[in-house]
Amino acid sequence: MSTLRDHRLAHRLWCNLIRIGAVNALGGLALTVDNARRIRVPDATLPCEPEPLWVLLPVRDEAADITDCVRSLQSAAARWPGPSRVVVLDDESTDATPDLLAQLSADDDGLVVLRGQPRPEGWLGKPWACAQLAAFAADDTAPDRAVLVFVDADVRLATDALVATVATMRAAHLDLFCPYPLQETSGAAERLVQPLLQWSWMSTLPLGLAERSPRPSLSAANGQFLAVDKDAYERAGGHRAVRADVLEDIGLLRAVKASGGCGVVGEGSTVVSCRMYDGWSQVRAGYRKSLWAAFGSPAGAVAVMTFLIVSYVVPAVAALGGSRLGVVGYLAGVASRVVTARRTGGHAWPDALLHPVSVLALATLTADSIVGRRRGALRWKGRPVQA
C-alpha cells in the first residue's frame, strides 16, 4: 500500500510540476511578446544635439579585434554632429595589441591611446580600465552636458550607431541606454547558448517598468555597448561604485538608478554587432567567469535555474511522454525563443526547437561557474576574477 501511495504522490507532484511549468512558459511568452512590441530601438532619424561625445574602449590582449573595432568606432564618431573623441586604454596587454594601437594612432592623430596604470587593490580589471578612461574624459571636458560611450573590443559599430543611440537616449529622457548588439554565432555551442543572452531578459524583465524603476532586480545592461550621460555617471560614482563587480555593466545601471537616474537595455542589432566567443571552450570560459555573480548568490542561482528547468525542461520531457499540457508548455518556450530571435536578429530555426537543451546547458555552465568560484580557480585573460 505504501508503495502505491508513494507512486500516486510522485505522479501528483509530477503533474503539478508540468502544470506550473506550462503556466510559467506561457507567462514568459506573453512578456516576450509585450517586450518585443515596446523595446527601444536606436533611431538615427531623431534630432541629435551636438554635445561632446567620448567613445571609450578598454582593451587587454585584443590583437585579433582591435584594428577592426577602432576603425568602426572612428567611422561612427565621424558621423557625430558635435565634438567627439575615440580613446583607447591598453590595460597591460601581453600580445601585439600595443603595436597595433601604435600603428592606428600613427595613421590617425585624433585617436587617443592611453597606457593603463597598475590595478589598485580591491579593483577588477575592466572597472579599473573604464574608470581611467572616464577620468581622462572628465579632465578634458568642459562642464557641459556630455555622453560617455563604453565599448568592448569584439564590437563593431554601424556608421550611424552613435547618433542613433544617443538621440534615442535623449529623446526617451534616459540616463543610460544599452542597445544590445547582434550576437554573431556560428558553431553549435554558440548557437545553443548565446541566444539565451537576449531571451533571458526579453522573457523575464518588463522593460516598460524596468527603465523607470529603481529596483535593482529590474535591471539589465550590456557593457559591450553602453551609453551614459556624463553627469549621471559621476553622480552614481562611476566605475568606482562597481570596482569589484564582475558584471560591472549591470552594477553601473543599478548605481545610476540608486542615484536617481534611469536606464534600460534596448534592441541594437541594426547598429552594433558582436562575436563574443568561438567554440565551446571559449563559451565555457566566458560564462564560467561571471555566471556565479549573475543571480546574487549561489542560492539565487539555484532558485533561478530551478525555475528555468521547471518552466522549460519539465514540459518538454512531459510532452515526450504524451502530456498535452507539456506540449503547450514546450511550444510556449519555443515561441518565446522565436519571437526573441525575430526581434533581435538571431537564429530562429531550428535553434528554438532545442530550447530545453539550451536551458540545461546554461544550468550546467552556472554550476561550473559556482564551483570554480568556490575553488578560487576563475581567471580571465590571465587575471583572477575576484578583487
C-alpha positions as CSV (number, residue, x, y, z in Angstrom):
1,M,0.0,0.0,0.0
2,S,2.8,2.4,0.9
3,T,4.4,1.8,-2.5
4,L,1.2,2.6,-4.3
5,R,0.7,5.7,-2.1
6,D,4.3,6.9,-2.9
7,H,3.7,6.3,-6.6
8,R,0.5,8.4,-6.5
9,L,2.2,11.2,-4.6
10,A,5.1,11.2,-7.1
11,H,2.6,11.2,-10.0
12,R,0.7,14.1,-8.4
13,L,3.9,16.0,-7.9
14,W,5.0,15.4,-11.5
15,C,1.6,16.6,-12.8
16,N,1.8,19.7,-10.6
17,L,5.3,20.5,-12.0
18,I,4.0,20.1,-15.5
19,R,1.2,22.5,-14.8
20,I,3.4,25.0,-13.1
21,G,6.0,24.8,-15.9
22,A,3.4,25.3,-18.6
23,V,1.9,28.3,-16.8
24,N,5.4,29.8,-16.4
25,A,6.3,29.2,-20.0
26,L,3.0,30.9,-21.2
27,G,3.7,33.8,-18.9
28,G,7.2,34.1,-20.3
29,L,5.8,34.1,-23.8
30,A,3.3,36.8,-23.1
31,L,6.0,39.0,-21.6
32,T,8.3,38.3,-24.6
33,V,5.6,39.4,-27.0
34,D,5.0,42.6,-25.0
35,N,8.7,43.4,-24.7
36,A,9.2,42.8,-28.5
37,R,6.5,45.4,-29.1
38,R,7.8,48.1,-26.6
39,I,11.6,47.7,-26.6
40,R,13.5,50.8,-27.5
41,V,15.5,50.7,-30.8
42,P,18.1,53.3,-31.7
43,D,16.7,55.7,-34.2
44,A,19.0,57.8,-36.4
45,T,16.1,60.0,-37.6
46,L,15.6,61.6,-34.2
47,P,17.1,65.0,-33.5
48,C,20.6,64.8,-32.2
49,E,22.2,67.6,-30.2
50,P,25.9,68.4,-31.0
51,E,27.1,67.8,-27.4
52,P,30.5,66.4,-26.6
53,L,30.8,62.6,-27.1
54,W,33.5,60.3,-25.8
55,V,33.9,56.8,-27.1
56,L,35.9,54.8,-24.6
57,L,37.5,51.4,-25.3
58,P,39.3,49.4,-22.7
59,V,41.5,46.6,-24.2
60,R,43.6,43.8,-22.9
61,D,45.1,41.2,-25.3
62,E,42.8,42.1,-28.2
63,A,45.1,41.8,-31.2
64,A,42.6,39.8,-33.2
65,D,39.9,42.5,-32.9
66,I,41.5,45.9,-32.1
67,T,42.0,47.2,-35.7
68,D,38.5,46.4,-37.0
69,C,36.9,47.7,-33.8
70,V,38.8,51.0,-33.7
71,R,38.1,51.7,-37.4
72,S,34.4,51.1,-36.8
73,L,34.4,53.4,-33.8
74,Q,36.2,56.1,-35.9
75,S,33.7,55.8,-38.7
76,A,30.8,56.1,-36.3
77,A,32.4,59.0,-34.4
78,A,32.9,60.9,-37.7
79,R,29.1,61.0,-38.1
80,W,28.6,62.7,-34.8
81,P,27.4,66.3,-35.2
82,G,29.4,67.7,-32.3
83,P,32.9,67.2,-30.9
84,S,33.8,63.6,-30.4
85,R,36.9,61.6,-29.4
86,V,37.8,58.0,-29.5
87,V,40.0,57.0,-26.6
88,V,41.6,53.5,-26.2
89,L,43.2,52.3,-23.0
90,D,45.7,49.4,-23.2
91,D,45.3,47.5,-20.0
92,E,48.7,45.9,-19.8
93,S,48.3,43.8,-22.9
94,T,50.8,40.9,-23.4
95,D,50.2,40.3,-27.1
96,A,50.5,42.5,-30.2
97,T,47.8,45.0,-29.1
98,P,50.2,47.8,-28.2
99,D,51.9,47.6,-31.6
100,L,48.6,47.7,-33.4
101,L,47.4,50.6,-31.4
102,A,50.7,52.5,-32.2
103,Q,50.1,51.9,-35.9
104,L,46.4,53.1,-35.6
105,S,47.3,56.2,-33.7
106,A,50.1,57.0,-36.3
107,D,47.5,56.7,-39.1
108,D,45.0,59.0,-37.2
109,D,46.4,61.6,-34.8
110,G,42.9,62.2,-33.5
111,L,42.9,58.7,-31.8
112,V,43.9,58.9,-28.2
113,V,45.8,55.9,-26.8
114,L,46.4,55.6,-23.1
115,R,48.6,53.3,-21.2
116,G,46.8,51.7,-18.2
117,Q,48.1,52.1,-14.7
118,P,48.6,49.1,-12.3
119,R,45.4,47.9,-10.8
120,P,44.8,49.2,-7.2
121,E,43.8,46.7,-4.5
122,G,40.1,46.0,-4.5
123,W,39.5,46.6,-8.2
124,L,38.8,44.2,-11.0
125,G,40.5,44.8,-14.3
126,K,37.7,46.1,-16.5
127,P,36.1,48.5,-14.0
128,W,39.6,50.0,-13.4
129,A,40.3,50.4,-17.1
130,C,36.9,52.1,-17.6
131,A,37.4,54.3,-14.6
132,Q,40.7,55.6,-16.1
133,L,39.1,56.3,-19.4
134,A,36.2,58.2,-17.7
135,A,38.7,60.2,-15.7
136,F,40.6,61.2,-18.8
137,A,37.3,62.3,-20.4
138,A,36.3,64.3,-17.3
139,D,39.7,66.1,-17.2
140,D,39.4,67.0,-20.9
141,T,35.8,68.1,-21.0
142,A,34.2,71.4,-20.2
143,P,31.4,71.2,-17.6
144,D,28.8,71.0,-20.4
145,R,26.4,68.1,-20.8
146,A,28.2,65.2,-22.5
147,V,27.9,61.5,-23.2
148,L,30.3,58.6,-22.4
149,V,30.0,55.5,-24.6
150,F,31.8,52.4,-23.4
151,V,32.6,49.8,-26.0
152,D,34.2,46.3,-26.0
153,A,36.8,45.3,-28.5
154,D,34.8,42.5,-30.0
155,V,32.1,45.0,-31.0
156,R,31.6,46.6,-34.4
157,L,29.5,49.7,-34.8
158,A,27.5,50.8,-37.8
159,T,28.2,54.3,-39.0
160,D,25.0,55.7,-37.5
161,A,25.3,53.8,-34.2
162,L,26.4,56.6,-32.0
163,V,23.9,59.2,-33.5
164,A,21.0,56.7,-33.3
165,T,21.8,55.5,-29.8
166,V,22.4,58.9,-28.1
167,A,19.4,60.5,-30.0
168,T,17.2,57.8,-28.7
169,M,18.6,58.0,-25.2
170,R,18.0,61.8,-25.1
171,A,14.5,61.6,-26.6
172,A,13.4,59.0,-24.0
173,H,15.0,61.0,-21.2
174,L,17.2,58.1,-20.2
175,D,20.5,58.5,-18.3
176,L,21.8,55.2,-19.5
177,F,21.0,53.2,-22.6
178,C,22.4,49.8,-23.8
179,P,21.4,48.8,-27.3
180,Y,22.0,45.0,-27.2
181,P,24.4,44.0,-30.0
182,L,23.5,41.4,-32.6
183,Q,25.3,38.3,-31.2
184,E,27.1,36.7,-34.1
185,T,27.3,32.9,-33.8
186,S,28.4,30.0,-36.0
187,G,29.2,26.8,-34.2
188,A,26.7,24.5,-32.4
189,A,27.9,25.6,-28.9
190,E,27.5,29.3,-29.6
191,R,24.1,28.8,-31.2
192,L,23.0,26.7,-28.3
193,V,23.9,29.2,-25.5
194,Q,24.3,32.7,-26.9
195,P,20.7,33.3,-27.8
196,L,19.8,33.0,-24.1
197,L,21.5,36.4,-23.5
198,Q,18.7,38.3,-25.1
199,W,16.0,35.8,-24.4
200,S,16.7,35.8,-20.6
201,W,15.7,39.4,-20.2
202,M,13.1,39.5,-23.0
203,S,11.1,36.8,-21.2
204,T,11.5,37.9,-17.6
205,L,12.0,41.6,-17.4
206,P,9.1,44.0,-18.0
207,L,11.0,46.7,-20.0
208,G,8.4,49.4,-19.7
209,L,8.6,49.2,-15.9
210,A,12.3,48.4,-15.7
211,E,13.6,51.7,-17.3
212,R,12.0,53.9,-14.6
213,S,12.0,51.6,-11.6
214,P,14.9,52.0,-9.1
215,R,14.6,48.3,-8.0
216,P,18.0,46.6,-8.5
217,S,16.2,43.4,-9.6
218,L,14.7,45.2,-12.6
219,S,18.0,45.9,-14.3
220,A,19.6,44.5,-17.4
221,A,22.5,46.1,-19.2
222,N,25.4,45.2,-21.6
223,G,28.8,46.7,-21.3
224,Q,29.6,45.7,-24.9
225,F,27.9,49.0,-25.9
226,L,26.8,51.3,-23.2
227,A,25.9,55.0,-23.4
228,V,25.6,57.1,-20.3
229,D,25.1,60.7,-19.5
230,K,28.4,62.0,-18.0
231,D,26.7,63.8,-15.1
232,A,24.6,60.8,-14.2
233,Y,27.7,58.6,-14.4
234,E,29.5,60.9,-12.0
235,R,26.5,61.1,-9.6
236,A,26.4,57.4,-9.5
237,G,30.0,57.2,-8.5
238,G,31.2,56.0,-11.9
239,H,33.1,52.7,-12.1
240,R,34.4,53.2,-8.6
241,A,30.9,52.3,-7.4
242,V,31.3,48.9,-9.2
243,R,35.0,48.4,-8.8
244,A,34.7,44.8,-7.6
245,D,31.7,43.8,-9.7
246,V,32.3,41.0,-12.3
247,L,29.1,42.2,-14.0
248,E,30.1,45.9,-13.9
249,D,27.5,46.9,-16.6
250,I,24.5,45.8,-14.5
251,G,26.2,47.2,-11.4
252,L,26.6,50.6,-13.1
253,L,22.9,50.7,-14.2
254,R,21.9,49.9,-10.6
255,A,24.2,52.7,-9.3
256,V,22.7,55.1,-11.8
257,K,19.2,54.1,-10.6
258,A,20.2,54.4,-7.0
259,S,21.4,57.9,-7.5
260,G,18.0,59.0,-9.1
261,G,18.6,58.2,-12.7
262,C,17.0,55.8,-15.1
263,G,18.1,53.4,-17.9
264,V,17.3,50.3,-19.8
265,V,18.6,47.8,-22.3
266,G,17.5,48.1,-25.9
267,E,17.5,46.3,-29.2
268,G,20.6,47.2,-31.1
269,S,21.1,44.5,-33.8
270,T,20.8,47.1,-36.6
271,V,23.5,49.3,-35.3
272,V,26.0,47.1,-33.4
273,S,27.3,43.5,-33.7
274,C,29.5,41.3,-31.6
275,R,31.2,38.0,-31.9
276,M,31.9,37.1,-28.2
277,Y,33.2,33.5,-28.4
278,D,34.4,31.0,-30.9
279,G,33.6,27.4,-29.9
280,W,32.7,25.6,-26.7
281,S,36.0,26.2,-24.8
282,Q,35.6,30.0,-25.2
283,V,31.9,29.8,-24.4
284,R,32.6,27.9,-21.2
285,A,35.5,30.2,-20.1
286,G,33.4,33.3,-20.8
287,Y,30.4,32.2,-18.9
288,R,32.4,30.5,-16.1
289,K,34.0,33.8,-15.1
290,S,30.7,35.6,-14.5
291,L,27.6,33.4,-14.0
292,W,28.4,32.9,-10.3
293,A,27.6,36.6,-9.9
294,A,24.6,36.8,-12.2
295,F,22.0,35.8,-9.6
296,G,23.2,37.5,-6.4
297,S,24.3,34.3,-4.6
298,P,24.6,30.6,-5.0
299,A,21.1,30.2,-3.5
300,G,19.8,32.7,-6.0
301,A,21.5,30.8,-8.8
302,V,19.9,27.5,-7.7
303,A,16.5,29.2,-7.4
304,V,16.7,30.7,-10.9
305,M,18.0,27.5,-12.6
306,T,15.2,25.5,-10.8
307,F,12.7,28.0,-12.1
308,L,14.0,27.7,-15.7
309,I,14.2,23.9,-15.6
310,V,10.6,23.6,-14.3
311,S,9.4,26.1,-16.8
312,Y,11.1,24.9,-20.0
313,V,12.6,21.4,-19.4
314,V,9.8,19.7,-17.4
315,P,7.1,20.5,-20.0
316,A,9.4,19.2,-22.8
317,V,10.0,15.9,-21.0
318,A,6.3,15.6,-20.3
319,A,5.5,16.2,-23.9
320,L,7.7,13.3,-24.9
321,G,5.5,11.2,-22.6
322,G,2.3,12.3,-24.3
323,S,1.2,15.1,-22.0
324,R,-0.8,17.7,-23.9
325,L,-0.1,20.3,-21.2
326,G,3.6,19.5,-21.6
327,V,3.3,20.1,-25.4
328,V,1.6,23.5,-24.6
329,G,4.5,24.5,-22.3
330,Y,7.2,23.3,-24.7
331,L,5.7,25.2,-27.6
332,A,5.3,28.3,-25.5
333,G,9.1,28.2,-24.7
334,V,9.9,27.6,-28.4
335,A,7.6,30.5,-29.4
336,S,9.3,32.8,-26.9
337,R,12.7,32.0,-28.4
338,V,11.4,32.6,-31.9
339,V,9.9,36.0,-31.0
340,T,13.2,37.0,-29.4
341,A,15.2,35.8,-32.4
342,R,13.0,37.6,-34.9
343,R,13.2,40.8,-32.8
344,T,17.0,40.7,-32.2
345,G,18.3,39.3,-35.5
346,G,19.2,35.9,-34.1
347,H,18.6,32.4,-35.5
348,A,15.1,31.2,-35.0
349,W,15.0,27.8,-36.7
350,P,15.9,25.1,-35.9
351,D,17.6,26.6,-32.8
352,A,14.4,27.4,-30.9
353,L,13.3,23.7,-31.0
354,L,16.3,22.9,-28.8
355,H,15.4,25.5,-26.1
356,P,15.1,22.9,-23.3
357,V,18.7,21.7,-24.2
358,S,19.9,25.3,-24.1
359,V,18.4,25.8,-20.6
360,L,20.2,22.6,-19.4
361,A,23.4,23.9,-20.9
362,L,23.0,27.2,-19.0
363,A,22.3,25.3,-15.8
364,T,25.5,23.3,-16.3
365,L,27.6,26.4,-17.0
366,T,26.1,28.1,-13.9
367,A,27.1,25.1,-11.7
368,D,30.5,25.1,-13.2
369,S,30.9,28.8,-12.5
370,I,29.9,28.5,-8.9
371,V,32.2,25.5,-8.3
372,G,35.1,27.4,-10.0
373,R,34.5,30.5,-7.8
374,R,34.4,28.5,-4.6
375,R,37.7,26.9,-5.6
376,G,39.3,30.2,-6.4
377,A,40.0,28.9,-9.9
378,L,38.3,31.6,-12.0
379,R,40.6,33.6,-14.3
380,W,40.1,35.8,-17.4
381,K,42.9,37.0,-19.6
382,G,45.5,35.9,-17.1
383,R,43.9,37.6,-14.1
384,P,41.8,36.3,-11.2
385,V,38.1,37.2,-11.4
386,Q,38.0,38.3,-7.8
387,A,39.2,41.6,-6.4
